[in-house]
C-alpha cells in the first residue's frame, strides 16, 4: 500500500475526515529505520528542500565571502510569514546587494498572518514580492549569483549554473538520478524524487563528517535554523514551534502539498512525510506524531501538536485532528 491512514479529524466524537499519507525515517547510510506506507512514492519536496538548496548556495566558502550572519542563513531556508522581522531582513538584504525587489523571481504575495496582511494592505495597497514566503531563498540566489558573477535575470531557470549544481548535489546526496524537474510555486526548479531518497539526502546533510569540505557550512546551516526558528517560519508556525521544543536536536521544515521533514544530526537521520491529499494541517499533525516515537521532544509538550483541537467560531473545542500512528 502506497499510503496509510495517518490523520483523522473528528467532530462531536465522530470521524469527519481522514488524511492518508506516507512517511519514512532513514539514516545517512541509507538504512530505512521505519517506514509507513511505500516510501518509493515519487514526490516534489517543495520548500522542505530548502536546507539542501541553502547548502548548494553557500558551499565553497560563499557564505563567508558574502559575510552572511546566521540570521540570513536561516532566512534562506525559510518559508516565512512576512512578519515585520522578515520584511525588514528582506528589504535590508536587497539594499545590501544593491538589487531591486523586481529582480526577485518569486511572485508578489501578502503576509501570512491576518493582522500583518491588513497592515500591509493599508500601507502599500498591493501585494509585494518581499512578502512571498520564499523571498529569503530568492535573496540568497540573487546574492550568490552576483557574488559569483553569474546571470541574475534567469537564476530560476533549470539551465542556470546554480540550478544545475543543485540537481547534481541532490543526485549525489540521494543516490538517485533525477529524470523530472518540476516548477515550484516560487518559480524555482523542484525535482521529482522518491520520498525515501529525499529523506536520505536530508539525512546526509547532517552527517557532517561525510560531507568533507561542505561539513562546516552544513553544520552552520543547521545551527542557524535551530538558533533562529522564528526566522525560518514565523512566530505562529508549526515548524518553528517544533524546532524550539526539540531544543536544538532537530530542525523541522515544511513544504507545500503536505510535505514535512525533520532532520536530526545526533542520529544522522531524517524523518519525511507526505500527505496524499496535500493537506498542510495533516502534515503538521503527522510529523508531530511520528517524531514523538523518537523521544526527541517531551511527550507532554508535543501532545497538543499530534492531537490538535478543532474549534468553532466561538473558540469552543468540538473535535480533534489526531495522528493515527
C-alpha positions in Angstrom: 0.0 0.0 0.0 1.5 3.4 -1.0 -0.2 5.3 1.8 -1.9 4.6 5.1 -4.5 6.3 7.3 -2.4 8.9 9.0 -4.6 11.6 10.4 -8.3 11.7 11.3 -10.5 14.7 12.0 -13.3 14.3 14.4 -16.4 16.5 15.1 -18.6 15.9 18.0 -17.0 12.5 18.6 -17.5 11.3 15.0 -14.8 10.9 12.3 -15.5 13.6 9.7 -12.4 13.4 7.6 -9.4 11.1 7.1 -6.0 12.0 5.6 -3.8 9.3 4.1 0.0 9.6 3.9 3.4 8.1 3.6 6.5 8.5 5.8 10.0 7.2 6.3 12.8 7.5 8.8 16.2 6.9 7.3 19.8 7.4 8.3 22.6 8.7 6.2 23.8 5.2 5.4 20.6 4.6 3.6 19.2 2.3 6.2 15.4 2.6 6.5 14.8 2.6 10.2 11.0 2.8 9.9 8.5 3.1 7.1 4.8 4.0 6.9 3.4 3.1 3.5 5.6 2.8 0.5 8.3 5.4 0.6 9.3 4.8 -3.0 6.4 7.2 -3.7 7.6 10.0 -6.0 7.1 13.5 -4.6 8.1 17.1 -5.1 9.8 18.1 -1.9 8.7 21.7 -2.4 10.0 24.0 0.4 11.2 21.1 2.5 14.1 21.1 0.1 15.4 24.5 1.3 18.0 23.3 3.7 19.6 21.4 0.8 19.2 24.4 -1.5 21.0 26.5 1.1 23.9 24.0 1.2 24.1 24.3 -2.5 24.2 28.1 -2.4 26.7 28.5 0.4 29.2 25.7 -0.1 32.7 26.6 -1.2 33.1 29.4 1.2 30.3 31.6 -0.3 28.6 32.4 3.0 31.9 33.7 4.4 32.6 35.6 1.2 29.2 37.3 1.4 29.8 37.9 5.2 26.4 36.5 6.0 25.2 36.3 9.6 23.5 33.2 10.9 20.2 35.1 10.8 20.4 35.5 7.0 21.4 31.8 6.6 18.3 30.9 8.5 16.3 33.2 6.3 17.5 31.4 3.2 15.8 28.2 4.4 12.6 30.0 5.4 9.0 29.6 4.3 8.5 32.8 6.3 5.2 34.5 7.3 6.4 38.0 6.2 6.2 39.4 9.7 7.9 42.7 10.4 11.2 40.8 11.1 11.1 39.1 7.8 10.1 42.2 5.8 12.9 44.2 7.4 15.5 41.5 6.7 14.5 41.0 3.1 14.5 44.8 2.5 17.9 45.2 4.0 19.4 42.2 2.1 18.2 43.6 -1.2 19.7 47.0 -0.3 23.0 45.4 0.8 23.4 43.7 -2.6 22.0 46.8 -4.5 19.3 44.8 -6.3 15.7 45.9 -6.7 12.7 43.9 -5.5 11.6 43.5 -9.1 14.5 41.1 -9.7 13.0 38.6 -7.2 11.6 35.8 -9.4 9.0 34.8 -6.7 5.6 36.4 -7.3 4.0 39.1 -5.3 2.0 38.0 -2.2 0.5 39.1 1.1 1.9 38.3 4.5 0.7 35.1 6.0 -1.0 36.3 9.2 -4.2 38.3 9.0 -3.1 41.2 11.1 0.1 41.6 9.1 -1.9 41.3 5.9 -4.2 44.2 6.9 -1.2 46.3 7.9 0.5 45.6 4.5 -2.7 46.5 2.6 -3.1 49.8 4.5 0.5 50.7 3.9 1.2 49.5 0.4 -2.3 48.8 -1.1 -0.8 45.9 -3.1 1.0 42.6 -2.9 4.8 42.7 -2.8 7.5 40.2 -3.7 9.2 40.7 -0.4 6.1 39.3 1.3 6.4 36.0 -0.6 7.3 33.2 1.8 10.2 32.1 -0.3 11.7 35.6 -0.8 14.6 34.8 1.6 15.7 31.9 -0.6 15.4 34.1 -3.6 17.6 36.8 -2.0 20.2 34.1 -1.4 20.1 33.2 -5.1 20.5 36.8 -6.1 23.3 37.4 -3.7 25.2 34.3 -4.7 24.7 35.0 -8.5 26.1 38.4 -8.0 29.0 37.2 -5.9 29.9 34.6 -8.5 29.3 36.9 -11.4 26.5 34.7 -12.8 23.4 35.9 -14.6 20.8 37.4 -12.3 17.8 37.6 -14.7 17.3 33.9 -15.1 18.6 32.5 -11.8 15.4 30.5 -11.5 15.8 28.5 -14.8 16.9 24.9 -15.0 19.9 25.8 -17.1 21.3 28.4 -14.7 24.6 27.2 -13.1 23.2 27.4 -9.6 20.3 25.1 -10.5 22.5 22.7 -12.4 24.7 22.5 -9.3 21.7 21.9 -7.1 20.4 19.0 -9.2 23.9 17.4 -9.1 24.1 17.9 -5.4 20.7 16.3 -4.8 21.6 13.3 -7.1 24.8 12.8 -5.2 23.2 13.0 -1.8 20.2 10.9 -2.6 21.9 8.3 -4.8 19.1 8.9 -7.3 19.2 10.0 -10.9 16.6 12.8 -11.4 14.6 12.4 -14.5 11.9 15.0 -14.0 12.2 18.6 -12.7 9.0 20.5 -11.8 8.5 24.2 -11.2 7.9 25.2 -7.6 5.3 27.7 -6.5 8.0 30.3 -6.3 9.2 29.5 -9.8 12.4 27.7 -8.8 13.1 24.1 -10.0 11.9 21.3 -7.8 12.8 17.7 -8.6 10.5 14.7 -8.6 12.2 12.2 -6.3 11.1 9.2 -4.2 10.2 10.2 -0.6 12.8 7.8 0.7 15.6 9.3 -1.5 14.6 12.9 -0.4 14.8 11.8 3.2 18.2 10.2 2.5 19.6 13.5 1.1 18.2 15.4 4.1 19.9 12.9 6.4 23.2 13.2 4.7 23.4 17.0 5.1 23.6 16.4 8.9 26.1 13.6 8.7 28.7 16.4 8.7 31.9 14.4 8.5 30.8 12.6 5.4 30.4 16.0 3.5 34.1 16.7 3.7 34.7 20.3 2.6 31.0 21.1 2.9 30.8 19.9 6.5 31.3 23.3 8.2 28.6 25.1 6.2 26.2 22.2 6.6 26.5 22.4 10.3 26.3 26.2 10.3 23.0 26.0 8.3 21.5 23.6 10.9 22.8 25.6 13.8 21.4 28.8 12.3 18.0 27.3 11.8 17.6 25.9 15.4 19.0 29.2 16.8 16.5 31.4 14.9 13.4 29.2 14.3 11.1 32.2 14.1 13.1 33.4 11.0 12.6 30.0 9.3 8.8 30.2 9.6 7.1 32.7 11.9 6.1 33.3 15.4 3.0 31.1 14.9 4.4 28.5 12.5 4.4 24.8 13.5 7.9 24.2 12.1 9.2 27.0 14.4 7.3 25.6 17.4 8.5 22.0 16.9 12.1 23.1 16.3 12.1 25.1 19.6 10.6 22.2 21.5 13.4 19.9 20.3 15.9 22.2 22.0 18.4 22.0 19.1 18.1 18.3 18.4 16.1 18.7 15.2 15.2 21.2 12.5 11.6 20.9 11.2 10.9 22.2 7.7 7.5 22.2 6.0 6.8 22.2 2.3 3.7 22.8 0.2 1.2 20.0 -0.6 1.6 18.1 2.7 5.3 17.6 2.9 7.3 17.9 6.1 10.8 16.9 7.1 12.7 16.7 10.4 16.5 16.5 10.2 18.2 15.0 13.2 22.1 15.4 13.4 22.6 13.3 16.6 21.1 10.3 14.8 22.4 11.2 11.4 18.8 10.7 10.1 15.8 12.4 8.6 12.1 11.8 9.0 10.0 12.8 6.0 6.2 12.7 5.5 3.9 13.3 2.5 0.2 13.6 2.9 -1.6 12.2 -0.1 -4.2 14.9 -0.5 -1.7 17.7 0.1 -3.2 19.0 3.3 -0.8 21.1 5.4 -2.9 20.7 8.5 -2.5 16.9 8.3 1.3 17.1 7.6 1.7 19.2 10.8 -0.1 16.7 12.9 1.6 13.7 11.3 5.2 15.0 11.7 4.4 15.6 15.4 3.0 12.2 15.9 5.8 10.5 14.1 8.6 12.4 15.8 7.1 11.6 19.2 8.3 8.0 18.7 11.9 9.2 18.8 11.6 10.8 22.2 13.3 14.0 21.0 10.5 16.2 22.4 8.8 15.8 25.7 5.6 13.9 25.3 3.5 16.4 27.3 4.8 19.2 25.1 4.1 17.5 21.8 0.7 16.2 22.7 -1.1 19.3 21.6 0.5 19.1 18.1 -0.3 15.4 17.4 -3.8 15.8 18.8 -4.8 19.3 17.7 -8.1 20.8 18.9 -10.7 21.6 16.3 -12.6 24.8 17.3 -15.7 26.5 16.1 -16.1 30.3 15.6 -16.7 30.8 19.4 -13.4 29.0 20.2 -15.3 26.0 21.6 -13.4 22.7 21.1 -15.7 20.5 19.1 -13.3 17.8 17.9 -9.6 16.9 17.2 -7.1 16.2 14.5 -5.4 13.0 15.6 -2.3 11.3 14.4 -3.2 7.7 14.0 0.4 6.4 14.0 
